[in-house]
Amino acid sequence: MGRKTILLLIVGVLGAYYVYTPLPDNIEEPWKLMWVTTCLKTMTHLIETPFFQLFKAKTNKSRVKPKQITIPMTFCQDGQQTD
């Protein structure tokens, strides 16, 4: 029972440390801003994990790359474009 309590306390402290963001005093609803910040921080960390990097690499390979088209442009001496 003692180990579970200590583990719960450690997880709670680490969770509060992860969620906490220092905010100025003039914010009307700080909990909403902390919620959005935490969600964005979590999504950023998930995207940066190796698993999602592998998934991202697989999806990029399946896309068709557009062909590059070069259009020759000729200019006169005075800088005007000609057809």
N, C-alpha and C positions, 0 to 999 in steps of 0.2 A: 504494500500500500504506500509506503514511503517513497519508493522509486517512481511510482506513477505520479505522485504529487509533485516531486521535484522535476520530472520530465515535463509535466503540464505547465509548471511555473516557467521553465526555461523556454518552452515553445511560445508561451504567452509573451514573455519579455522580448524574444526575438521577433515575433510577429508585430508587436507594438513598435519596435525599433524600425522595422521594415516599412510600416505604414506611416509613421510620423514624418511630417514635413513641417518645418518651421514656417509660419505664416504671419503676415502683419496683423495688427489688431483691428484694422478697419474692414475686414472681410465679414460679410453678413452671415454666410453659411459655410463655415470652414470645413464641416464634415463632407459637404459635396465636393469641394475642391480636393480634399484628401482622398476621397473615394476615386475621383477621376485620375488623380496623380498615381494612386496605387494601381489602378487598372492599366494605365499606360506603362508604368514601370514593369509590371508583371508581363505584359505582352512583349515589351522590348526584351526582357530577359528570356522569354520563351523563344523568341525569334532568333536570338543569338546562340541558342544551344546547338550542339552538333547535330542532333536529330533533325531539327528543322532546317539546318543548313544543307543536310543531305536531301531533304524533301525539296527544298528550294532549287538545288542543283538539278534534280531530276525534272522538275517542271520547266526550267529554263531550256533544257536540251530538246524538249518536245515542241517548242515553239518554232515556227517558221521565221527565219530571218528575212527581212525585206532586202531586195536587191538594191544596190546603190546605182543610181542613174546619174551620169555626168552629162551636163548640157554645156556644149562649148559656147562661149560668149565672146563675141568679137567687139572691139571698141575702136572707134575712130581716133584720130589724133586729138580731137578736142574733148574726148571723154564721153561722147554720146554712143549709146548702144545701137548696133545695126543688126538687122535680121540676116 
